[in-house]
Amino acid sequence: MNISEFAHTVGLSADTLRYYEKIGLIDRVTRNASGHRSYGQADLAWLGFLIRLRETGMPIEQMQLYASLRREGDATLAQRRELLESHAARVEAEVQRLQSHLGKLADKIALYRRMEADRVHSAAKEHDHEPSPPRQPASS
């Protein structure tokens, strides 16, 4: 795939892809005979993982460290695992924090629903206790 096709496939701009290559997140991309970047399935898999790291809040500096360790090969497996474990722990803490916030929001929503139901119920009671308008005599 050329850069525009690849950018469209992964949901990033061509400029972002060039930037990722410049800062070392993406290895130098192979080029075709005309000198244009040519992306393959391995690039797609790697970019998918980078996007996942970014979407889970991993700082760019840690992403660069991970990419650098990856380039060094199997000798860095333990370091890469530790880096990912540390990040996963931060993501888990954030998920728990957000779950707590979501629970508080659900409590508040439930309170408002009860309050609205009480208002409807009270209004219905008031309506039931209103005197009926006087009846008009039937005309013959």
Secondary structure, DSSP 8 states (H G I E B T S, - for coil): --HHHHHHHHT--HHHHHHHHHTTSS----B-TTS-B---HHHHHHHHHHHHHHHTT--HHHHHHHHHHHHH-GGGHHHHHHHHHHHHHHHHHHHHHHHHHHHHHHHHHHHHHHHHHHHHHHHHHHHHTS----------
